[in-house]
């Protein structure tokens, strides 16, 4: 089947996109008829309103995945209801597929090297990318921390400790996610003080909480909820008890810059204790 470029070139629009993921196991019946119908469906889909592209692969065992991209869910549903497509679906159920599953997914971001160029949506160079970088850099720092003997977690170097720095990053990120209006599955709205002040002692607990928090950050800054963030961001500091009102762009700059600053401190403390961390420059993540 002609699946255009692979991987598919950019599909993401200002309002996102929808992917229809068709995973299937082919039967041995009528391979020529199947190929002809598959190509006909690609040609027909290209003519439909809201069509953005398609990718399709199949292995020698007959296992295949086809992903079609659409401007919105309405366009995808309209394609499903096209008469000729309905006929193909019916024939596939009866003859061409042993099993299959269809999944509908919303796309909020896309990035990666395609045809020698870096593919990214407009917002992927901003907070969505910064969130992914934050998780990547934290993962590397956690790997370095794992090489440190636990007896050294509380050794003070410049009034900083490894355990203290990790807990500070977790607590502060939690507090700022709340200030920025991020939702959480931990019922944090009703237990915000307890949620932001909980301390973690073992590396296992720190890693689990840091990884979960990084995923929350990625989901928030890659999703539609973040798009509703408006200025100003109002909060009261737990450091000096001063109430502040910040432009949302400044609040975002501080949120990510604060993490980078303290990872730098953590790097110094770890090195003084004999542990070197991997490079965390963002250009290394993009290689």
Legacy VTK file of the C-alpha trace (Angstrom):
# vtk DataFile Version 3.0
C-alpha trace
ASCII
DATASET POLYDATA
POINTS 287 float
0.000 0.000 0.000
1.226 3.480 -0.886
1.547 5.175 2.496
3.126 8.434 1.300
6.203 9.503 3.252
7.246 7.401 6.223
7.318 8.660 8.866
4.472 10.964 7.935
5.398 14.636 7.618
3.885 17.192 10.075
0.176 16.699 10.760
-0.381 18.869 13.810
-2.506 21.991 13.409
-3.285 24.824 15.858
-6.082 22.755 17.403
-4.192 19.472 17.480
-5.054 16.428 15.375
-6.673 12.997 15.682
-5.062 9.642 14.924
-7.018 6.499 14.029
-4.795 3.531 14.931
-5.790 0.275 13.249
-3.841 -2.732 14.584
-4.658 -5.985 12.856
-3.736 -9.571 12.034
-4.279 -10.481 8.382
-5.755 -13.781 7.259
-4.342 -15.687 4.279
-7.405 -14.989 2.127
-7.354 -13.102 -1.176
-4.050 -11.188 -0.954
-4.507 -9.545 -4.367
-8.022 -8.393 -3.564
-6.873 -7.079 -0.203
-3.991 -5.088 -1.691
-6.267 -3.554 -4.319
-8.843 -2.537 -1.723
-6.190 -1.173 0.660
-4.781 1.056 -2.069
-8.275 2.160 -3.038
-8.963 3.177 0.580
-5.784 5.273 0.701
-6.736 7.023 -2.539
-10.262 7.610 -1.251
-9.147 8.844 2.176
-6.916 11.479 0.569
-10.007 13.096 -0.940
-11.871 13.394 2.365
-12.219 16.695 4.235
-9.848 16.867 7.175
-7.456 14.170 5.913
-3.827 14.813 6.991
-1.897 11.665 6.106
-1.386 7.958 6.664
1.324 5.509 7.766
1.134 1.748 7.380
3.443 -1.191 8.084
3.063 -4.990 8.004
5.455 -7.799 8.878
5.911 -11.233 7.308
3.543 -12.791 9.867
0.673 -10.600 8.668
0.668 -8.280 11.678
-0.003 -4.710 10.630
-0.624 -1.225 11.941
-2.143 1.591 9.917
-2.418 5.081 11.381
-4.457 7.719 9.603
-4.359 11.359 10.703
-7.285 13.756 10.700
-7.893 17.388 11.487
-10.452 16.521 14.158
-12.659 13.718 15.440
-15.571 14.822 13.244
-13.436 14.347 10.113
-12.348 10.891 11.286
-15.940 9.833 11.996
-17.076 11.136 8.623
-14.414 9.005 6.919
-15.572 5.917 8.808
-19.090 6.476 7.471
-18.181 6.821 3.759
-20.179 4.156 1.877
-17.249 2.593 0.018
-15.222 2.536 3.244
-18.106 0.802 5.046
-18.081 -1.867 2.344
-14.338 -2.400 2.801
-14.769 -2.620 6.582
-17.447 -5.273 6.201
-15.346 -7.331 3.805
-12.354 -7.036 6.092
-14.329 -8.352 9.066
-15.608 -11.325 7.071
-12.546 -12.264 5.065
-9.294 -10.305 5.383
-8.640 -10.010 9.126
-8.347 -12.651 11.819
-8.461 -9.964 14.485
-8.127 -6.210 14.809
-8.617 -3.275 17.136
-9.272 0.391 16.345
-8.044 3.114 18.694
-8.826 6.822 18.458
-6.255 9.171 19.936
-5.797 12.918 20.141
-2.379 14.286 19.160
-1.109 17.306 21.093
2.566 17.312 20.065
4.946 15.885 17.484
8.723 16.043 17.228
11.668 14.139 15.812
14.047 14.027 12.822
12.243 13.480 9.498
14.024 13.585 6.122
17.086 15.128 7.733
15.147 17.951 9.406
13.860 18.309 12.942
10.084 18.022 12.987
8.237 19.901 15.681
4.977 21.673 16.195
5.110 25.392 16.871
4.705 24.924 20.639
7.288 22.131 20.818
10.101 24.673 21.053
8.510 26.141 24.156
7.106 24.633 27.378
6.239 21.271 25.768
9.900 20.752 24.842
11.157 22.163 28.144
8.992 19.648 30.022
10.438 16.725 28.065
13.954 18.069 28.615
13.258 18.423 32.341
12.246 14.753 32.596
15.258 13.630 30.546
17.725 15.650 32.649
16.174 14.454 35.920
16.425 10.844 34.742
20.146 11.318 34.135
20.632 12.917 37.535
18.744 10.075 39.218
21.014 7.578 37.492
24.022 9.453 38.886
22.465 9.587 42.358
22.030 5.798 42.269
25.828 5.451 42.113
26.195 7.279 45.438
26.274 5.309 48.710
23.152 6.033 50.728
25.289 7.014 53.724
26.301 10.095 51.726
22.758 11.335 50.947
22.843 13.748 53.903
26.475 14.908 53.706
26.434 18.722 53.558
28.515 20.452 50.894
27.948 24.190 50.754
24.910 23.700 53.033
23.371 21.397 50.412
22.733 17.650 50.560
21.699 15.224 47.853
18.503 14.213 49.670
17.697 17.837 50.477
18.108 19.010 46.888
15.899 16.254 45.477
13.166 16.981 48.033
13.382 20.717 47.386
12.957 20.171 43.643
9.967 17.890 44.161
8.245 20.181 46.679
8.825 23.345 44.655
7.713 21.804 41.367
4.528 20.609 43.048
3.844 24.077 44.453
4.378 25.760 41.097
2.201 23.267 39.239
-0.611 24.227 41.606
0.063 27.928 41.107
-0.059 27.414 37.355
-3.404 25.632 37.654
-2.317 22.091 36.830
-4.700 19.316 37.916
-3.440 16.233 39.734
-4.787 12.786 40.465
-3.677 13.016 44.103
-6.622 15.209 45.157
-4.001 17.874 45.711
-6.516 20.682 45.658
-7.874 19.641 49.045
-4.529 18.625 50.523
-2.177 21.111 48.877
0.052 21.832 51.883
0.554 18.156 52.728
1.100 17.344 49.041
3.808 19.975 48.551
5.614 19.420 51.879
5.918 15.622 51.922
9.557 14.533 52.138
11.029 11.403 50.593
13.927 9.561 52.160
14.927 6.528 50.087
16.191 6.812 46.536
13.399 4.469 45.495
10.781 6.877 46.871
12.533 9.902 45.364
12.801 8.226 41.960
9.165 7.117 41.982
7.840 10.543 42.942
10.202 12.454 40.636
9.298 10.262 37.662
5.565 10.623 38.315
5.910 14.369 38.770
7.880 14.715 35.539
5.120 12.883 33.691
2.553 15.265 35.221
4.650 18.182 33.983
4.895 16.748 30.454
1.166 16.077 30.270
0.267 19.537 31.558
2.559 21.511 29.269
1.710 19.348 26.230
-2.047 19.458 26.749
-4.949 21.797 26.153
-5.269 22.710 29.854
-1.984 24.606 29.673
-3.286 26.642 26.727
-5.816 28.232 29.097
-3.095 29.615 31.382
-3.526 33.363 31.639
-1.715 36.245 33.285
-1.159 37.125 35.983
-0.070 34.161 38.088
-0.750 35.118 41.701
0.883 33.387 44.656
2.342 33.882 48.114
5.955 32.798 48.599
6.714 30.257 51.312
10.239 31.734 51.524
9.530 35.370 52.372
5.698 35.301 52.726
5.453 37.988 50.043
2.487 37.972 47.668
3.475 38.303 44.039
1.694 38.698 40.728
3.727 37.495 37.742
3.205 37.572 34.015
2.591 33.926 33.045
5.651 33.963 30.765
7.884 34.996 33.662
6.301 32.322 35.876
7.087 29.684 33.226
10.656 30.921 32.872
11.139 30.689 36.624
9.535 27.228 36.825
11.994 25.632 34.409
15.008 27.805 35.280
14.618 26.906 38.965
14.942 23.208 38.137
18.031 23.761 35.992
19.664 25.865 38.716
19.216 23.234 41.405
20.297 20.379 39.122
23.518 22.358 38.778
23.876 22.410 42.551
23.144 18.683 42.683
25.835 18.070 40.071
28.407 19.902 42.213
27.456 18.021 45.403
27.592 14.656 43.624
30.987 15.432 42.101
32.363 16.457 45.484
31.214 13.060 46.736
32.953 11.273 43.861
30.050 10.761 41.437
29.985 12.289 37.950
26.696 12.755 36.100
26.014 12.431 32.386
25.866 15.504 30.142
22.492 17.259 30.496
22.761 19.921 27.771
19.507 19.937 25.794
21.371 19.473 22.493
22.418 16.018 23.738
18.777 15.073 24.208
18.018 16.073 20.610
20.864 14.015 19.076
LINES 1 288
287 0 1 2 3 4 5 6 7 8 9 10 11 12 13 14 15 16 17 18 19 20 21 22 23 24 25 26 27 28 29 30 31 32 33 34 35 36 37 38 39 40 41 42 43 44 45 46 47 48 49 50 51 52 53 54 55 56 57 58 59 60 61 62 63 64 65 66 67 68 69 70 71 72 73 74 75 76 77 78 79 80 81 82 83 84 85 86 87 88 89 90 91 92 93 94 95 96 97 98 99 100 101 102 103 104 105 106 107 108 109 110 111 112 113 114 115 116 117 118 119 120 121 122 123 124 125 126 127 128 129 130 131 132 133 134 135 136 137 138 139 140 141 142 143 144 145 146 147 148 149 150 151 152 153 154 155 156 157 158 159 160 161 162 163 164 165 166 167 168 169 170 171 172 173 174 175 176 177 178 179 180 181 182 183 184 185 186 187 188 189 190 191 192 193 194 195 196 197 198 199 200 201 202 203 204 205 206 207 208 209 210 211 212 213 214 215 216 217 218 219 220 221 222 223 224 225 226 227 228 229 230 231 232 233 234 235 236 237 238 239 240 241 242 243 244 245 246 247 248 249 250 251 252 253 254 255 256 257 258 259 260 261 262 263 264 265 266 267 268 269 270 271 272 273 274 275 276 277 278 279 280 281 282 283 284 285 286
